[in-house]
Every structure is written in structure tokens, then in C-alpha cells.
Amino acid sequence: MQGQAEIDRLLRQKTDTSAIPGVVAVAASGSEVIYQGAFGKRDLAKADPMTTDSVFWIASMTKAITCAGAMQLVEQGRLSLDAPIGQLLPDLAAPQVLEGFDAKGEPMLRPAKTEITLRQLMTHTAGFCYDMWNGDMVTYLEKTGLPGIITCKNDALKTPLASDPGTRWEYGSNIDFVGKAVEATSGQTLDRYLHENLFAPLGMSDTGFKLGASQRERLVGMHARGPDGALAPIPFEMEQEPEFHMGGGGLYGTAGDYIKFTQMILNKGRGNDNQVLKPETVGAMCENHIGELEMTKMTAAVPGVTNDVDLYPDIVKKWGLSFMINTARTPEGRSAGSLAWAGLANTYYWIDPARDVAGVILMQVLPFADRQCLEAFAGFERGIYAGLDAAGGQKAA
């Protein structure tokens, strides 16, 4: 398709100049893959070239999958979007809100004014935050000695809320509790539930919380960008024997697997000849579920892990179950009402139902929202829409 050569040129230039170590990008309509490319190296410390079947930590791209699993249980009447989730998860029965710190530097907590619901957890309006974008929570973890979320220890989930449920959007550990709700309802571990109900039916054979021998052979190394802009390989691996499977960010997978998940959304719940969600459920997941609230800028509190995140600052952004929704057309050509999100190590995807197209681009670079990685993503997406426009629009919006 037209646009493919431009994408190849951009991604090859990014990797040839070591602006990024390596990248895999895949785009598809509901019925077929329309672009696939791999450039650069899996690891700057090794000779292995990047391949389209390379395995990445997809981090928060896990969230949409966990929520899809939970929505299967909502469909079956086994989970409720609006019942108090504390009835199912006792740890959330009496949430506390962090009000700040007293003169001695001790945390000040008060009971939350309302109960937490599954819908609030899926939309990041329950009040939980991530310390990397919340300085008060950085201080709270230092004061209490609680482990960070990435440890996958249950104590990492014992943080207070940053605001009362339902009062604002703030990105945080909410979806880890959605994973806990799936486990409590299904009686299965999250990895087993997702494997049986999503990965196996959709043919996502390379996606999971635990790395098998085959995945490990194709694993992409993590890289950190220093203050001078240079990239260096760093040791990184998600806990392979976790206390809890991190529904908010624990999965490893390939671009080819994740595009199958996005195609399932484009096809209203159907993929690999299996209907894993009802069309009306997928329709509901794609709608705004935060009302008048809006997604806000995420200001970095732990700069080694993330940059400030301010995607499409001129566009109002809402949240579905569990996707970011852009309410206006983006500069790259993404239709209003499209779905998207990302993972901490600069992995990104978007789903545009109006144009019947989705894309996935995977890199392994910290900190998040890296400028070079975002440029690669934007150029990839522009190239895909240029190809669609040249081909006559494919459900042109």
C-alpha cells in the first residue's frame, strides 16, 4: 500500500541513527494485516536483528486486555460495573484518601466519601494514582516503605486514594484491581483466565505474564535514554513468580498478537472465528464512561521512568472501558472517537473503528513518552492513513 515506503524509510532512519534501538510496527483492517515491519536490533548489546515475532514487555497495553476479560464476566451477569467493588474485594471496602502530610511529615488520611465501582476502576476515576505521576505518592511510599507496583507484591496495592472516587481522572493502579476482580469472580488466576478466554480463542499464542523458552529467545532488551540522549541497555524483567498477576501492566507479547486483539475490537468482539465479546459489549467499551470529566496532563514525578505525558493537548480526551478516546481528529488522521493507549516502555496502539484500521508499534525504551519514540509512532500512523486515503478511504470518515 502507498505509505508503506515512507513508514519503512522513517523507521529505518530512526534505527540506523540509533535514535531508537529497534522497532516493530503492524497495522491491520478488521480483515487483514496491511503493514508489517521490523527494524534495528532487539538489544544494542547484541547482534540479533529485530524481527516481527520479537517479544516485548507491553506494560499498560495489558489494561485493555484485562478489562476485556472483566467485561466477559459483566456480560454473564457475574460482575457488576456499578455495585460497590468492596463487596467483592474486601481490600477496597473502606478506602482512605491521602490529604497530604502534617507538620512532622506524616501522611494524613481520611475515609473516602463514596464507594469504589468497577466502572471507576476501568476508567481511572476510582482515585488511585501511580507514584511516577504523583509526587505525594512518591513521598507516601518513602514514608511507609510500601513496594512499588512493578514488584507485583500484594503490599504494592495497599496505597491510599489520591482523590475521592468519581471526582477526577487520574491514571493509576486501578486495573490491577480489575484483575483481582476477575480472579475473585472466576476462581482462576488472571493468567489462566486470560489464556482460556482471550489468548487461546484469538490465537494470541505469544502473550502471557510468564516468559516461556521460545519467547525468551525472541525477547527484546530494555534500554534507557540518558540525559545526553544516548541509549544504553539496562537489566529489566517483570517478576516471573509474582504475588499477583499485574492486570495493569504485566504482560509480554508480540505486535502480531496485539494486532489480533485490536482486530477483535474492530470486528465487534469476533476474532479467529471466535466471538469472545458481544457486539454491544464492545460498543459500550468504546464509549465515554467519565461523563464531564476529562483526561488530564500527566506530569512526571519520577523522571527516570517517564517524561510528562500530554498527548494531543488541543483535543479533549475521554476514557472508555479501558481506552483513551480522542474527541476530535488527530493531526495524524485518526478519526474522532478512536481508541488508543500505550505501555511504559514506549509501546503504543490505536483502534479507529470509523476507518476500520488499527496499528501497534513496539519499542523498549525508558523513560515513557520519549520524543524519538513518539515521532516514530506519529510517522507510522501518518503513513498508514496516507495509504488508506490513497486507496480510496476504506470507510473514509
N, C-alpha and C positions, 0 to 999 in steps of 0.2 A: 504494500500500500504506500501511496505517497506520504511523506512524513517520516517513513522508516529510515531513509538515508540520513536525514537531519538528526534523528534520535541517535543513530549509530555514531555519527560524527561527534555529537556533543558528548556522549558517554565515553567514547574512546579518548577524546581530548581530555576529559576530566581525569581519567585514569592514567593516560600517558604522561601527564604533567604532575602526577601524584597529588592532585587536588583532592581526590578521594582514592582509597586503596583499590576498591573493586566494587562492582555493582551488578545486580541482576534486575531486569525490568521485564514485565509481562503485561500485556493488555488484551482484553477479550470483549467480544459481544456476548450476549446470552448463549449463543450457539457455537462460537469458535474463537480460538486464540488468533488475534490479529497482529500481534507483535511479540517478539521474544528476543532478548539479547543478554549476553553476559560479557563483561569487560573487566580488565585489570586482574588483580590477584586476590585470592582468598585471604592471604596473610602476607604482609610486607616482609616478614622474616623468612618466608619460604618461597619456593619457585612455583608452586601449584597455581595454574591459571584459574580464574573464576569460571564456573560452569553453571548452566541454567538449573541444574539439580543441586546446587550448593545449599547447605543448611545454615540458617540464620536464627539467632535469638530474636523473635518478633515482638517481644515485650508487650506493650499495651495494645497491639493488634490482637492480642488474646481476648481483650474485653468484649468485642462484638461476638466472638465465638461463645464465650461463657454466657452472655446474655441470650444468644440464640438457643442454647441448651436450656436455660431457665424458661424461655418463652414456650418451649415444648411442654413444660410442666404446667405453665399457665393455661395453655390450650386444653390440657387434660383436666383442668379444674383442681390440680393438686397444689398449685401455688397461686397466691393472690397478689396482684400488683399493688393493692391499696390497703390490705389488712396490716396492722402493726407487725412488723417483721420480728419484733421481740418475742412474739408468741411462739415463733419457730426457732429463733436464735436467742437464747437467754442472755448472751453477752450484750445484746442490743436492747434489752428490755428497759434499762434505766440509763440512757446515755447522758454524759456530762459534757458541758460546753466549757472550753478554755476561755476565760475572760481576760487573761493577761497574767501579770506577775506582781506580787506585792513588794513592799519596800525591801524585803530581805531576798527578793528574787525567787520566792516560792510560787509555784503555779496556783492561780485562783480558778476554781471550778465551781460550776453551778449546774443543777439539773436542766436538761433541755426542756423547752416549753411544750413541745409536741413529740409524738412518737414517730419513729422512722418507718417508711414503707419501702417495699421492693422497687416501686417506680422511682422513688427518690434516689435509691442506691444506683439504679441503672442510668440515671440522668445526672449524676454528680450534684445533686441538690440535697443530699442527706446531711451534709455538714462536715463530712470527713475531708481531710486535705492530704497532700503529700508534703513532707518537710522540705523537699527540694524547691518548692514554690511558696513556702510559708515559713518565714523567719521565726515566728513564735513556736512553731512545732519543732524547728531545729533546737531551740532553747529547751523545750519541754523534754525532748529525747535526751539531751545532755543532762538535764536535771534528774531524770528518772532512771536513766540507764536502759531504757527500752531499746531492743534491737531495731534496726532499720527494716523496712518492708521486704527488701531484697533477700533477707536471710531466710524467708519462708518459715520463720518461727511463729508459733501462735501468739507469743507475747508481743510481736510486732503489730498485732491488730488491736492492742489494748490502749490505743490513743484516744484522747477526748475529741469531741467535735470542735471545729473552728467557728461554727455558726449554728443557729437553730435549724432543724430540718425544714426544708421547703422555703427558706428565706433568701437563698442566693445560690448561684452556680459556683462551685469551686472543685477543681479537679483533684481527685484523691483516691484513697484505698477502697472506695465503695464497692467495686466489682469483686474484690476478694470476698466480701460478704455475700454477694450474689452466688459465687462459687460454693460458699458454705451452705447457702440455702438449697442449692441443687443437691449437695451431698445429704443434707438433713431430710430432704423430701424423697430422694430416690433410694437412699440406703447404700449408695455406691460412692467410691472415691470419685473426685471430679475427673481424673484422667480416664478412669474406666467408663464413666458415664459419657464423656465427650467422644471417646473412641467408639463406643457401641451405637451412639445415637446421631453423631455427626460425621466423624472422620471416616469410619468404615463405609457408611452409606454414600458419602460423597466422593469416595476414592482418594481421601487425603492421607495417603499411606506414610508420608514422611513428617507428619505433625504430631507432636507429643511433648509432655513435660520431661520425659527421660530420654536421653540420647542412647540409641542403640549403636551397635558396632558400625553398621553401614552409614548411619547419619554422622557418626564421629569422623569417619574417613572424609566426609564432604563438608565438615564444619568450617565456617568462616571465622577467622580470628577477629578479636576486638581490637580497635585502635583508638587512641586518644590524640586529640589535637592540642598541642601545647600553645602557650601564649604567643609564640612566634609563628604559629600557623602550621608548623611541621607535624606530621603524623608519626606515631610510634606504636608498635604492637604492645598490648598490655594483657596480663592474665585476666581472664574472666570466664566464669561458668556458673550458671544457675545451679543451686543446690539440687543434687541428684537424688537425695533421700530426704525430701522436705517434710516438715511437720504438717504443713498444709500445702495443697497444690494451689498455686497462685493464679486464681481466676482473672486477676487484673493484669498479669504480665509474665506468666511463667513458661509460655510455650516456645518451642523451637519448631521451625518449619521451613518450607521452600516457597519460592514465588509461585511455582506451578500449583502447589497445594492451595495457597491462599486465593489464587485467582478462581479456583473451583468454589470456594466459599462465596466470593463476590458474585460469581455467576448464579449461584443458588439464590442470592438476593434478587438479582436481575430477573430470574425466572420464577419469582414469587414462591420460593420455598422448594423448588424442584432442582435436583442435580443428580447426574449419574443414574438417571431413570428412577430415582427415589424421591418421594415427596416428604421432606423432613420437617417442614413447617407448612401450615395452611396459608394460602394466598392472603387472606385477611389479616393473619398474624404478621406477615412480612409488611403488609401495607401499614399496619399500626406501628411497627418498629421504625418506619421511615418518616413518621410524623413528628412534629414538635410536641414534646411532652413537658416543657418547662414554662409554658404559658408566656407571661410577660417578661420573665427573667431572660437574661442573655448570657452567652459565654463571654467571659472577660479575658483580658490580657493576663498571661501567667508570668509573673516576674521572678526571675531566678533568685533563690536564696542559697543554693549550693552550686556555684558557678562551674566547678569541675565536672558536674554531671549534666547540667542544662544551661543553655542560653535563655534569655527572655523569649517567650513564645507569644507572638501576636500575628496570627495568620489572618490575612485579608482584613487589615484594620479598618477599612472603609465599609465592610459588609457586616451587617448584623448576623450573628451566628446563634442558632438554636441547638437543641440536643434531642435526639431520638432515643431508641432503646437498642443499642447504645452507640450512637454515631453523632459526629458533628454534622450539622445541616447548614449549608450556606444559603441565605435567603435571596441572594442576587447572583447573577452570572459572574464568574471569576475572570480575571484577565487571561487565564489560560484557555478559557472556553467552556469550563464546567458549568452545566445548567444550574439555575436556581433550584433549590430543593434536592440537590445531590447530597450524598453521604460520604463521609471521609473520617479517617483518623490515622494514627501513627504509632510507632514504638520508639522507646527512649534512645536506641542506638541508631536513629535515623533510618527507620523503615516507615514507609508510607503507602497508603492506598486511597483510592476514591471509587465510588459507585455512582453512576449517573443514569438512573432509570429512564429519564426523558430521552436520552440519546442511545440507550441500550449499549453502554460501554462502561468498563471498569478497568482500573490499572493498579498494579502493585510494583513498587520499586524498593529494593532492599539493599542497605549498606550496613556496615558495623563500625560506627564512629561515635565517639563521645567528645564533647557534650552534645545533647539533643538540640534540634533546630539549628544545626550547623549551616552556615551560609553556603558553602560549596555543595553540600548535600541538597539543600533546598533549591539551589539553582539547577541541579541535575533533575530533581523531581519536576520542577516547573517546565524545563525544556522537554522532558519526556512527555508530559501531559499536553503541552502545546503541539508537539509533533503528532500525537495521536489525534487530536481534534482537527489539525490541518489535513490529515489523511482522510478523516471522516467527511470533512467539508468538501474535499476534492472528489470524493466518491459519491457525492450527491446527498450527503447528510445523514443517512441512516437514522431515521426518525428525527429529522432536524427539528430542534426546538424553536 
